[in-house]
Amino acid sequence: MTRIAQLQNGRWICPNNYCGRTYKKKFSLYRHCRQECGVEPQYRCLYCMKTFKRKESLKSHSIIVHNSFNFDNLQLK
């Protein structure tokens, strides 16, 4: 596994060569590596079948697009 590195400006850079995303907080980089970078979407909206990599994104989508505060539609793909 490639080591994570901190840039001179204090930001943390993703260790995957193809990604190049940077984060202000180390925790955010870890979350990115674990849930987003190179990972298939795990959550699916039961209203429109759109998929998301993070549960928070699905919740926001449900509220904004479907005006739904019922989070029973949080389904793992």
PyMOL Python script that loads the backbone (N, CA, C, O; Angstrom):
from pymol import cmd

cmd.read_pdbstr("""\
ATOM      1  N   MET A   1       0.836  -1.181   0.000  1.00  0.00           N
ATOM      2  CA  MET A   1       0.000   0.000   0.000  1.00  0.00           C
ATOM      3  C   MET A   1       0.881   1.244   0.000  1.00  0.00           C
ATOM      4  O   MET A   1       1.888   1.308   0.704  1.00  0.00           O
ATOM      5  N   THR A   2       0.495   2.200  -0.777  1.00  0.00           N
ATOM      6  CA  THR A   2       1.236   3.444  -0.858  1.00  0.00           C
ATOM      7  C   THR A   2       0.963   4.296   0.372  1.00  0.00           C
ATOM      8  O   THR A   2      -0.167   4.363   0.856  1.00  0.00           O
ATOM      9  N   ARG A   3       1.978   4.925   0.858  1.00  0.00           N
ATOM     10  CA  ARG A   3       1.830   5.770   2.038  1.00  0.00           C
ATOM     11  C   ARG A   3       1.155   7.077   1.663  1.00  0.00           C
ATOM     12  O   ARG A   3       1.343   7.598   0.564  1.00  0.00           O
ATOM     13  N   ILE A   4       0.365   7.599   2.594  1.00  0.00           N
ATOM     14  CA  ILE A   4      -0.241   8.900   2.361  1.00  0.00           C
ATOM     15  C   ILE A   4       0.815   9.963   2.623  1.00  0.00           C
ATOM     16  O   ILE A   4       1.740   9.762   3.410  1.00  0.00           O
ATOM     17  N   ALA A   5       0.660  11.091   1.953  1.00  0.00           N
ATOM     18  CA  ALA A   5       1.640  12.159   2.087  1.00  0.00           C
ATOM     19  C   ALA A   5       0.936  13.488   2.271  1.00  0.00           C
ATOM     20  O   ALA A   5      -0.160  13.719   1.759  1.00  0.00           O
ATOM     21  N   GLN A   6       1.595  14.346   3.012  1.00  0.00           N
ATOM     22  CA  GLN A   6       1.066  15.684   3.217  1.00  0.00           C
ATOM     23  C   GLN A   6       1.848  16.638   2.330  1.00  0.00           C
ATOM     24  O   GLN A   6       3.078  16.614   2.314  1.00  0.00           O
ATOM     25  N   LEU A   7       1.135  17.471   1.598  1.00  0.00           N
ATOM     26  CA  LEU A   7       1.766  18.439   0.710  1.00  0.00           C
ATOM     27  C   LEU A   7       2.309  19.615   1.513  1.00  0.00           C
ATOM     28  O   LEU A   7       2.008  19.760   2.698  1.00  0.00           O
ATOM     29  N   GLN A   8       3.103  20.444   0.865  1.00  0.00           N
ATOM     30  CA  GLN A   8       3.689  21.602   1.548  1.00  0.00           C
ATOM     31  C   GLN A   8       2.628  22.585   2.021  1.00  0.00           C
ATOM     32  O   GLN A   8       2.842  23.303   2.998  1.00  0.00           O
ATOM     33  N   ASN A   9       1.486  22.628   1.339  1.00  0.00           N
ATOM     34  CA  ASN A   9       0.421  23.545   1.741  1.00  0.00           C
ATOM     35  C   ASN A   9      -0.427  22.978   2.886  1.00  0.00           C
ATOM     36  O   ASN A   9      -1.424  23.585   3.279  1.00  0.00           O
ATOM     37  N   GLY A  10      -0.032  21.813   3.420  1.00  0.00           N
ATOM     38  CA  GLY A  10      -0.722  21.218   4.555  1.00  0.00           C
ATOM     39  C   GLY A  10      -1.860  20.290   4.185  1.00  0.00           C
ATOM     40  O   GLY A  10      -2.462  19.685   5.072  1.00  0.00           O
ATOM     41  N   ARG A  11      -2.177  20.157   2.906  1.00  0.00           N
ATOM     42  CA  ARG A  11      -3.258  19.279   2.479  1.00  0.00           C
ATOM     43  C   ARG A  11      -2.735  17.855   2.322  1.00  0.00           C
ATOM     44  O   ARG A  11      -1.546  17.641   2.086  1.00  0.00           O
ATOM     45  N   TRP A  12      -3.637  16.887   2.457  1.00  0.00           N
ATOM     46  CA  TRP A  12      -3.310  15.468   2.327  1.00  0.00           C
ATOM     47  C   TRP A  12      -3.721  15.006   0.941  1.00  0.00           C
ATOM     48  O   TRP A  12      -4.818  15.329   0.484  1.00  0.00           O
ATOM     49  N   ILE A  13      -2.858  14.252   0.259  1.00  0.00           N
ATOM     50  CA  ILE A  13      -3.128  13.818  -1.105  1.00  0.00           C
ATOM     51  C   ILE A  13      -3.425  12.318  -1.133  1.00  0.00           C
ATOM     52  O   ILE A  13      -2.811  11.528  -0.417  1.00  0.00           O
ATOM     53  N   CYS A  14      -4.383  11.954  -1.980  1.00  0.00           N
ATOM     54  CA  CYS A  14      -4.765  10.552  -2.127  1.00  0.00           C
ATOM     55  C   CYS A  14      -3.584   9.753  -2.666  1.00  0.00           C
ATOM     56  O   CYS A  14      -2.933  10.192  -3.614  1.00  0.00           O
ATOM     57  N   PRO A  15      -3.292   8.588  -2.085  1.00  0.00           N
ATOM     58  CA  PRO A  15      -2.146   7.797  -2.524  1.00  0.00           C
ATOM     59  C   PRO A  15      -2.350   7.106  -3.874  1.00  0.00           C
ATOM     60  O   PRO A  15      -1.381   6.629  -4.466  1.00  0.00           O
ATOM     61  N   ASN A  16      -3.583   7.043  -4.372  1.00  0.00           N
ATOM     62  CA  ASN A  16      -3.810   6.429  -5.678  1.00  0.00           C
ATOM     63  C   ASN A  16      -3.361   7.380  -6.780  1.00  0.00           C
ATOM     64  O   ASN A  16      -3.843   8.509  -6.871  1.00  0.00           O
ATOM     65  N   ASN A  17      -2.451   6.925  -7.600  1.00  0.00           N
ATOM     66  CA  ASN A  17      -1.846   7.773  -8.627  1.00  0.00           C
ATOM     67  C   ASN A  17      -2.861   8.377  -9.585  1.00  0.00           C
ATOM     68  O   ASN A  17      -2.687   9.510 -10.034  1.00  0.00           O
ATOM     69  N   TYR A  18      -3.910   7.645  -9.901  1.00  0.00           N
ATOM     70  CA  TYR A  18      -4.876   8.127 -10.878  1.00  0.00           C
ATOM     71  C   TYR A  18      -5.856   9.144 -10.297  1.00  0.00           C
ATOM     72  O   TYR A  18      -6.565   9.808 -11.054  1.00  0.00           O
ATOM     73  N   CYS A  19      -5.911   9.279  -8.989  1.00  0.00           N
ATOM     74  CA  CYS A  19      -6.920  10.118  -8.341  1.00  0.00           C
ATOM     75  C   CYS A  19      -6.474  11.577  -8.212  1.00  0.00           C
ATOM     76  O   CYS A  19      -7.016  12.462  -8.874  1.00  0.00           O
ATOM     77  N   GLY A  20      -5.494  11.812  -7.363  1.00  0.00           N
ATOM     78  CA  GLY A  20      -4.973  13.159  -7.190  1.00  0.00           C
ATOM     79  C   GLY A  20      -5.804  14.084  -6.314  1.00  0.00           C
ATOM     80  O   GLY A  20      -5.482  15.268  -6.214  1.00  0.00           O
ATOM     81  N   ARG A  21      -6.865  13.587  -5.672  1.00  0.00           N
ATOM     82  CA  ARG A  21      -7.681  14.434  -4.800  1.00  0.00           C
ATOM     83  C   ARG A  21      -6.883  14.813  -3.567  1.00  0.00           C
ATOM     84  O   ARG A  21      -6.061  14.032  -3.087  1.00  0.00           O
ATOM     85  N   THR A  22      -7.123  16.003  -3.058  1.00  0.00           N
ATOM     86  CA  THR A  22      -6.471  16.455  -1.835  1.00  0.00           C
ATOM     87  C   THR A  22      -7.523  16.853  -0.816  1.00  0.00           C
ATOM     88  O   THR A  22      -8.636  17.245  -1.167  1.00  0.00           O
ATOM     89  N   TYR A  23      -7.150  16.744   0.458  1.00  0.00           N
ATOM     90  CA  TYR A  23      -8.075  17.034   1.552  1.00  0.00           C
ATOM     91  C   TYR A  23      -7.381  17.837   2.624  1.00  0.00           C
ATOM     92  O   TYR A  23      -6.187  17.673   2.875  1.00  0.00           O
ATOM     93  N   LYS A  24      -8.142  18.704   3.248  1.00  0.00           N
ATOM     94  CA  LYS A  24      -7.611  19.539   4.322  1.00  0.00           C
ATOM     95  C   LYS A  24      -7.381  18.710   5.584  1.00  0.00           C
ATOM     96  O   LYS A  24      -6.424  18.945   6.322  1.00  0.00           O
ATOM     97  N   LYS A  25      -8.267  17.737   5.827  1.00  0.00           N
ATOM     98  CA  LYS A  25      -8.163  16.919   7.027  1.00  0.00           C
ATOM     99  C   LYS A  25      -7.802  15.486   6.666  1.00  0.00           C
ATOM    100  O   LYS A  25      -8.301  14.934   5.685  1.00  0.00           O
ATOM    101  N   LYS A  26      -6.940  14.901   7.462  1.00  0.00           N
ATOM    102  CA  LYS A  26      -6.484  13.532   7.235  1.00  0.00           C
ATOM    103  C   LYS A  26      -7.656  12.546   7.301  1.00  0.00           C
ATOM    104  O   LYS A  26      -7.710  11.590   6.528  1.00  0.00           O
ATOM    105  N   PHE A  27      -8.590  12.781   8.225  1.00  0.00           N
ATOM    106  CA  PHE A  27      -9.763  11.924   8.354  1.00  0.00           C
ATOM    107  C   PHE A  27     -10.566  11.894   7.050  1.00  0.00           C
ATOM    108  O   PHE A  27     -11.052  10.838   6.644  1.00  0.00           O
ATOM    109  N   SER A  28     -10.704  13.038   6.404  1.00  0.00           N
ATOM    110  CA  SER A  28     -11.449  13.110   5.142  1.00  0.00           C
ATOM    111  C   SER A  28     -10.765  12.282   4.060  1.00  0.00           C
ATOM    112  O   SER A  28     -11.437  11.644   3.250  1.00  0.00           O
ATOM    113  N   LEU A  29      -9.449  12.286   4.041  1.00  0.00           N
ATOM    114  CA  LEU A  29      -8.709  11.467   3.082  1.00  0.00           C
ATOM    115  C   LEU A  29      -8.954   9.988   3.360  1.00  0.00           C
ATOM    116  O   LEU A  29      -9.175   9.217   2.427  1.00  0.00           O
ATOM    117  N   TYR A  30      -8.918   9.581   4.627  1.00  0.00           N
ATOM    118  CA  TYR A  30      -9.174   8.177   4.966  1.00  0.00           C
ATOM    119  C   TYR A  30     -10.572   7.758   4.524  1.00  0.00           C
ATOM    120  O   TYR A  30     -10.753   6.670   3.977  1.00  0.00           O
ATOM    121  N   ARG A  31     -11.560   8.620   4.760  1.00  0.00           N
ATOM    122  CA  ARG A  31     -12.938   8.318   4.337  1.00  0.00           C
ATOM    123  C   ARG A  31     -13.005   8.193   2.816  1.00  0.00           C
ATOM    124  O   ARG A  31     -13.665   7.293   2.295  1.00  0.00           O
ATOM    125  N   HIS A  32     -12.332   9.082   2.111  1.00  0.00           N
ATOM    126  CA  HIS A  32     -12.287   9.036   0.652  1.00  0.00           C
ATOM    127  C   HIS A  32     -11.704   7.702   0.170  1.00  0.00           C
ATOM    128  O   HIS A  32     -12.262   7.058  -0.718  1.00  0.00           O
ATOM    129  N   CYS A  33     -10.588   7.302   0.760  1.00  0.00           N
ATOM    130  CA  CYS A  33      -9.936   6.053   0.347  1.00  0.00           C
ATOM    131  C   CYS A  33     -10.806   4.833   0.653  1.00  0.00           C
ATOM    132  O   CYS A  33     -10.839   3.883  -0.129  1.00  0.00           O
ATOM    133  N   ARG A  34     -11.497   4.857   1.767  1.00  0.00           N
ATOM    134  CA  ARG A  34     -12.305   3.720   2.198  1.00  0.00           C
ATOM    135  C   ARG A  34     -13.638   3.629   1.450  1.00  0.00           C
ATOM    136  O   ARG A  34     -14.072   2.529   1.108  1.00  0.00           O
ATOM    137  N   GLN A  35     -14.293   4.765   1.190  1.00  0.00           N
ATOM    138  CA  GLN A  35     -15.645   4.736   0.658  1.00  0.00           C
ATOM    139  C   GLN A  35     -15.789   5.208  -0.779  1.00  0.00           C
ATOM    140  O   GLN A  35     -16.801   4.910  -1.413  1.00  0.00           O
ATOM    141  N   GLU A  36     -14.818   5.929  -1.313  1.00  0.00           N
ATOM    142  CA  GLU A  36     -15.026   6.560  -2.606  1.00  0.00           C
ATOM    143  C   GLU A  36     -14.034   6.149  -3.694  1.00  0.00           C
ATOM    144  O   GLU A  36     -14.446   5.785  -4.795  1.00  0.00           O
ATOM    145  N   CYS A  37     -12.763   6.202  -3.408  1.00  0.00           N
ATOM    146  CA  CYS A  37     -11.742   6.059  -4.437  1.00  0.00           C
ATOM    147  C   CYS A  37     -11.648   4.623  -4.954  1.00  0.00           C
ATOM    148  O   CYS A  37     -11.216   3.723  -4.234  1.00  0.00           O
ATOM    149  N   GLY A  38     -12.048   4.423  -6.185  1.00  0.00           N
ATOM    150  CA  GLY A  38     -11.971   3.102  -6.807  1.00  0.00           C
ATOM    151  C   GLY A  38     -13.009   2.125  -6.291  1.00  0.00           C
ATOM    152  O   GLY A  38     -12.907   0.927  -6.554  1.00  0.00           O
ATOM    153  N   VAL A  39     -14.011   2.609  -5.556  1.00  0.00           N
ATOM    154  CA  VAL A  39     -15.041   1.757  -4.973  1.00  0.00           C
ATOM    155  C   VAL A  39     -16.339   1.948  -5.752  1.00  0.00           C
ATOM    156  O   VAL A  39     -16.704   3.074  -6.088  1.00  0.00           O
ATOM    157  N   GLU A  40     -17.026   0.864  -6.036  1.00  0.00           N
ATOM    158  CA  GLU A  40     -18.322   0.943  -6.704  1.00  0.00           C
ATOM    159  C   GLU A  40     -19.358   1.533  -5.741  1.00  0.00           C
ATOM    160  O   GLU A  40     -19.259   1.330  -4.531  1.00  0.00           O
ATOM    161  N   PRO A  41     -20.341   2.255  -6.263  1.00  0.00           N
ATOM    162  CA  PRO A  41     -21.398   2.787  -5.393  1.00  0.00           C
ATOM    163  C   PRO A  41     -22.097   1.666  -4.623  1.00  0.00           C
ATOM    164  O   PRO A  41     -22.407   0.617  -5.188  1.00  0.00           O
ATOM    165  N   GLN A  42     -22.342   1.893  -3.332  1.00  0.00           N
ATOM    166  CA  GLN A  42     -22.917   0.868  -2.467  1.00  0.00           C
ATOM    167  C   GLN A  42     -24.373   1.131  -2.117  1.00  0.00           C
ATOM    168  O   GLN A  42     -25.068   0.220  -1.666  1.00  0.00           O
ATOM    169  N   TYR A  43     -24.850   2.358  -2.314  1.00  0.00           N
ATOM    170  CA  TYR A  43     -26.199   2.725  -1.893  1.00  0.00           C
ATOM    171  C   TYR A  43     -27.050   3.069  -3.104  1.00  0.00           C
ATOM    172  O   TYR A  43     -26.578   3.702  -4.048  1.00  0.00           O
ATOM    173  N   ARG A  44     -28.325   2.641  -3.067  1.00  0.00           N
ATOM    174  CA  ARG A  44     -29.227   2.864  -4.192  1.00  0.00           C
ATOM    175  C   ARG A  44     -30.518   3.508  -3.695  1.00  0.00           C
ATOM    176  O   ARG A  44     -31.079   3.102  -2.677  1.00  0.00           O
ATOM    177  N   CYS A  45     -30.977   4.512  -4.427  1.00  0.00           N
ATOM    178  CA  CYS A  45     -32.245   5.157  -4.139  1.00  0.00           C
ATOM    179  C   CYS A  45     -33.366   4.266  -4.674  1.00  0.00           C
ATOM    180  O   CYS A  45     -33.352   3.874  -5.841  1.00  0.00           O
ATOM    181  N   LEU A  46     -34.317   3.954  -3.833  1.00  0.00           N
ATOM    182  CA  LEU A  46     -35.414   3.081  -4.252  1.00  0.00           C
ATOM    183  C   LEU A  46     -36.450   3.808  -5.099  1.00  0.00           C
ATOM    184  O   LEU A  46     -37.297   3.168  -5.722  1.00  0.00           O
ATOM    185  N   TYR A  47     -36.393   5.139  -5.130  1.00  0.00           N
ATOM    186  CA  TYR A  47     -37.322   5.902  -5.956  1.00  0.00           C
ATOM    187  C   TYR A  47     -36.892   5.929  -7.422  1.00  0.00           C
ATOM    188  O   TYR A  47     -37.710   5.731  -8.321  1.00  0.00           O
ATOM    189  N   CYS A  48     -35.588   6.176  -7.658  1.00  0.00           N
ATOM    190  CA  CYS A  48     -35.127   6.350  -9.044  1.00  0.00           C
ATOM    191  C   CYS A  48     -33.972   5.425  -9.425  1.00  0.00           C
ATOM    192  O   CYS A  48     -33.499   5.472 -10.560  1.00  0.00           O
ATOM    193  N   MET A  49     -33.510   4.587  -8.497  1.00  0.00           N
ATOM    194  CA  MET A  49     -32.445   3.610  -8.713  1.00  0.00           C
ATOM    195  C   MET A  49     -31.062   4.224  -8.950  1.00  0.00           C
ATOM    196  O   MET A  49     -30.139   3.519  -9.359  1.00  0.00           O
ATOM    197  N   LYS A  50     -30.908   5.521  -8.699  1.00  0.00           N
ATOM    198  CA  LYS A  50     -29.593   6.140  -8.799  1.00  0.00           C
ATOM    199  C   LYS A  50     -28.720   5.598  -7.675  1.00  0.00           C
ATOM    200  O   LYS A  50     -29.217   5.346  -6.577  1.00  0.00           O
ATOM    201  N   THR A  51     -27.422   5.413  -7.932  1.00  0.00           N
ATOM    202  CA  THR A  51     -26.517   4.851  -6.935  1.00  0.00           C
ATOM    203  C   THR A  51     -25.553   5.913  -6.411  1.00  0.00           C
ATOM    204  O   THR A  51     -25.229   6.885  -7.094  1.00  0.00           O
ATOM    205  N   PHE A  52     -25.107   5.691  -5.171  1.00  0.00           N
ATOM    206  CA  PHE A  52     -24.228   6.632  -4.485  1.00  0.00           C
ATOM    207  C   PHE A  52     -23.149   5.869  -3.735  1.00  0.00           C
ATOM    208  O   PHE A  52     -23.361   4.735  -3.305  1.00  0.00           O
ATOM    209  N   LYS A  53     -22.000   6.496  -3.584  1.00  0.00           N
ATOM    210  CA  LYS A  53     -20.892   5.877  -2.857  1.00  0.00           C
ATOM    211  C   LYS A  53     -20.997   6.105  -1.358  1.00  0.00           C
ATOM    212  O   LYS A  53     -20.465   5.321  -0.572  1.00  0.00           O
ATOM    213  N   ARG A  54     -21.686   7.182  -0.951  1.00  0.00           N
ATOM    214  CA  ARG A  54     -21.802   7.495   0.468  1.00  0.00           C
ATOM    215  C   ARG A  54     -23.258   7.640   0.879  1.00  0.00           C
ATOM    216  O   ARG A  54     -24.076   8.166   0.123  1.00  0.00           O
ATOM    217  N   LYS A  55     -23.577   7.173   2.079  1.00  0.00           N
ATOM    218  CA  LYS A  55     -24.945   7.222   2.592  1.00  0.00           C
ATOM    219  C   LYS A  55     -25.438   8.673   2.709  1.00  0.00           C
ATOM    220  O   LYS A  55     -26.608   8.960   2.456  1.00  0.00           O
ATOM    221  N   GLU A  56     -24.542   9.572   3.092  1.00  0.00           N
ATOM    222  CA  GLU A  56     -24.911  10.975   3.235  1.00  0.00           C
ATOM    223  C   GLU A  56     -25.368  11.565   1.907  1.00  0.00           C
ATOM    224  O   GLU A  56     -26.274  12.398   1.875  1.00  0.00           O
ATOM    225  N   SER A  57     -24.751  11.140   0.821  1.00  0.00           N
ATOM    226  CA  SER A  57     -25.137  11.624  -0.501  1.00  0.00           C
ATOM    227  C   SER A  57     -26.529  11.133  -0.877  1.00  0.00           C
ATOM    228  O   SER A  57     -27.315  11.871  -1.471  1.00  0.00           O
ATOM    229  N   LEU A  58     -26.828   9.902  -0.533  1.00  0.00           N
ATOM    230  CA  LEU A  58     -28.163   9.359  -0.799  1.00  0.00           C
ATOM    231  C   LEU A  58     -29.217  10.099   0.019  1.00  0.00           C
ATOM    232  O   LEU A  58     -30.298  10.395  -0.489  1.00  0.00           O
ATOM    233  N   LYS A  59     -28.912  10.400   1.281  1.00  0.00           N
ATOM    234  CA  LYS A  59     -29.863  11.143   2.111  1.00  0.00           C
ATOM    235  C   LYS A  59     -30.144  12.524   1.518  1.00  0.00           C
ATOM    236  O   LYS A  59     -31.299  12.935   1.417  1.00  0.00           O
ATOM    237  N   SER A  60     -29.093  13.234   1.129  1.00  0.00           N
ATOM    238  CA  SER A  60     -29.268  14.558   0.524  1.00  0.00           C
ATOM    239  C   SER A  60     -30.088  14.462  -0.757  1.00  0.00           C
ATOM    240  O   SER A  60     -30.981  15.277  -0.989  1.00  0.00           O
ATOM    241  N   HIS A  61     -29.791  13.487  -1.572  1.00  0.00           N
ATOM    242  CA  HIS A  61     -30.522  13.256  -2.819  1.00  0.00           C
ATOM    243  C   HIS A  61     -32.008  13.037  -2.531  1.00  0.00           C
ATOM    244  O   HIS A  61     -32.862  13.615  -3.203  1.00  0.00           O
ATOM    245  N   SER A  62     -32.316  12.211  -1.541  1.00  0.00           N
ATOM    246  CA  SER A  62     -33.707  11.904  -1.201  1.00  0.00           C
ATOM    247  C   SER A  62     -34.467  13.159  -0.784  1.00  0.00           C
ATOM    248  O   SER A  62     -35.623  13.348  -1.162  1.00  0.00           O
ATOM    249  N   ILE A  63     -33.817  14.009  -0.008  1.00  0.00           N
ATOM    250  CA  ILE A  63     -34.460  15.235   0.455  1.00  0.00           C
ATOM    251  C   ILE A  63     -34.655  16.226  -0.689  1.00  0.00           C
ATOM    252  O   ILE A  63     -35.744  16.774  -0.860  1.00  0.00           O
ATOM    253  N   ILE A  64     -33.606  16.454  -1.468  1.00  0.00           N
ATOM    254  CA  ILE A  64     -33.651  17.470  -2.511  1.00  0.00           C
ATOM    255  C   ILE A  64     -34.485  17.039  -3.713  1.00  0.00           C
ATOM    256  O   ILE A  64     -35.331  17.801  -4.179  1.00  0.00           O
ATOM    257  N   VAL A  65     -34.263  15.852  -4.210  1.00  0.00           N
ATOM    258  CA  VAL A  65     -34.910  15.409  -5.444  1.00  0.00           C
ATOM    259  C   VAL A  65     -36.309  14.858  -5.201  1.00  0.00           C
ATOM    260  O   VAL A  65     -37.235  15.161  -5.954  1.00  0.00           O
ATOM    261  N   HIS A  66     -36.468  14.059  -4.167  1.00  0.00           N
ATOM    262  CA  HIS A  66     -37.731  13.366  -3.957  1.00  0.00           C
ATOM    263  C   HIS A  66     -38.557  13.963  -2.809  1.00  0.00           C
ATOM    264  O   HIS A  66     -39.652  13.483  -2.517  1.00  0.00           O
ATOM    265  N   ASN A  67     -38.030  15.009  -2.161  1.00  0.00           N
ATOM    266  CA  ASN A  67     -38.714  15.660  -1.044  1.00  0.00           C
ATOM    267  C   ASN A  67     -39.130  14.631   0.008  1.00  0.00           C
ATOM    268  O   ASN A  67     -40.218  14.713   0.578  1.00  0.00           O
ATOM    269  N   SER A  68     -38.261  13.680   0.251  1.00  0.00           N
ATOM    270  CA  SER A  68     -38.556  12.591   1.172  1.00  0.00           C
ATOM    271  C   SER A  68     -37.630  12.643   2.371  1.00  0.00           C
ATOM    272  O   SER A  68     -36.408  12.712   2.238  1.00  0.00           O
ATOM    273  N   PHE A  69     -38.241  12.609   3.541  1.00  0.00           N
ATOM    274  CA  PHE A  69     -37.468  12.530   4.771  1.00  0.00           C
ATOM    275  C   PHE A  69     -37.550  11.127   5.353  1.00  0.00           C
ATOM    276  O   PHE A  69     -37.084  10.880   6.466  1.00  0.00           O
ATOM    277  N   ASN A  70     -38.137  10.223   4.608  1.00  0.00           N
ATOM    278  CA  ASN A  70     -38.247   8.825   5.015  1.00  0.00           C
ATOM    279  C   ASN A  70     -37.008   8.105   4.507  1.00  0.00           C
ATOM    280  O   ASN A  70     -36.856   7.904   3.303  1.00  0.00           O
ATOM    281  N   PHE A  71     -36.125   7.717   5.415  1.00  0.00           N
ATOM    282  CA  PHE A  71     -34.867   7.114   4.990  1.00  0.00           C
ATOM    283  C   PHE A  71     -34.928   5.603   4.987  1.00  0.00           C
ATOM    284  O   PHE A  71     -33.908   4.931   5.137  1.00  0.00           O
ATOM    285  N   ASP A  72     -36.137   5.066   4.814  1.00  0.00           N
ATOM    286  CA  ASP A  72     -36.265   3.619   4.632  1.00  0.00           C
ATOM    287  C   ASP A  72     -35.753   3.209   3.259  1.00  0.00           C
ATOM    288  O   ASP A  72     -35.572   2.025   2.976  1.00  0.00           O
ATOM    289  N   ASN A  73     -35.520   4.215   2.403  1.00  0.00           N
ATOM    290  CA  ASN A  73     -35.029   3.902   1.050  1.00  0.00           C
ATOM    291  C   ASN A  73     -33.514   3.781   1.005  1.00  0.00           C
ATOM    292  O   ASN A  73     -32.932   3.741  -0.079  1.00  0.00           O
ATOM    293  N   LEU A  74     -32.870   3.723   2.157  1.00  0.00           N
ATOM    294  CA  LEU A  74     -31.420   3.555   2.204  1.00  0.00           C
ATOM    295  C   LEU A  74     -31.121   2.071   2.067  1.00  0.00           C
ATOM    296  O   LEU A  74     -31.157   1.321   3.043  1.00  0.00           O
ATOM    297  N   GLN A  75     -30.832   1.670   0.869  1.00  0.00           N
ATOM    298  CA  GLN A  75     -30.625   0.257   0.590  1.00  0.00           C
ATOM    299  C   GLN A  75     -29.220   0.047   0.069  1.00  0.00           C
ATOM    300  O   GLN A  75     -28.747   0.780  -0.800  1.00  0.00           O
ATOM    301  N   LEU A  76     -28.559  -0.963   0.610  1.00  0.00           N
ATOM    302  CA  LEU A  76     -27.275  -1.344   0.047  1.00  0.00           C
ATOM    303  C   LEU A  76     -27.526  -1.984  -1.303  1.00  0.00           C
ATOM    304  O   LEU A  76     -28.474  -2.749  -1.481  1.00  0.00           O
ATOM    305  N   LYS A  77     -26.684  -1.667  -2.226  1.00  0.00           N
ATOM    306  CA  LYS A  77     -26.835  -2.186  -3.589  1.00  0.00           C
ATOM    307  C   LYS A  77     -26.650  -3.674  -3.631  1.00  0.00           C
ATOM    308  O   LYS A  77     -26.743  -4.277  -4.700  1.00  0.00           O
TER     309      LYS A  77
END
""", "prot")
cmd.dss("prot")
cmd.show_as("cartoon", "prot")
cmd.util.cbc("prot")
cmd.orient("prot")
